Amino acid sequence: MKVHETAIVHPTAQLAEGVEIGPYSVIGEGVIIGEGTWIGPHVVVDRWSVIGRNCRIYQYASIGTPPQHIKYKGEETYVIIGDNNVIREFVTINRGTSFGGGKTTVGDNNLLMAYAHVAHDCHLGNYVVMANAAQLAGHVVVEDHAVLGGVVAVHQFVRIGKYAFIGGATAVPKDIPPFVTASGMRAKLYGINVTNLRRNGFPEEVISALRKAYRMIFRSHKSLREALEAVKGDAVYSFPEVRYLVEFLQDSKRGIT
């Protein structure tokens, strides 16, 4: 453990072996930081935050600060961050609210680029990329392997499906299904995210099945319910990825982009 002499670490904070705390950083009450995590200069890790192993957090990031919500009254809530995350300059991650589950969570192996914002009660999966200045409002769920381009703005309570890609400067008022590409001033779907699926080793038959299902759902001019029933009756429904896409669409609470 290596703590710079100008850093301030609360007596109740727990720092594991191999943790480094850079100059002028502030580690708050009850914070837990896992093995091998590096905290750069001028970082704030506020009270009750939990950070896993082998994370790298760069200067001026603010982790676990109070939620930006007028109903929050100082109650004990949390940010919980997993292992192997890279959190770049000026990233902000607010802790949860008591009326929103009490915690904001970030999984493992994520990259949050400079100026990204994760609001209260958000939940990020694993291998998520948030490019520079991507912004999540409260209660957003981002599933595994999703990629958000720079300056993307996501409305509260939106769910972003796994392996989805959202192009830069896109406003996202509704759910983004898994496996798709979305872009535009207001998010619009542009088909299956073939490039990302291939990069992640998806077999061509799975990609073909997803593309066919996408056409059946979004290009058939049927109602969503009718289109989903058609997919369920087709051979492509035998693929788990297609079933997941259908379940996601059926479960959507904000509606689909």
Secondary structure, DSSP 4 states (H G I P E B T S, - for coil): -EE-TT-EE-TT-EE-TT-EE-TT-EE-TT-EE-TT-EE-TT-EE-TT-EE-SS-EE-TT-EEEEPPS-TT--S---EEEE-SS-EE-TT-EEE---TTTTSEEEE-SS-EE-TT-EE-TT-EE-SS-EE-TT-EE-TT-EE-TT-EE-TT-EE-TT-EE-TT-EE-TT-EE-SBB-TTEEEETTBTEEEEE-HHHHHHTT--HHHHHHHHHHHHHHHSS-S-HHHHHHHHHTSGGGGSHHHHHHHHHHHH-SS-B-
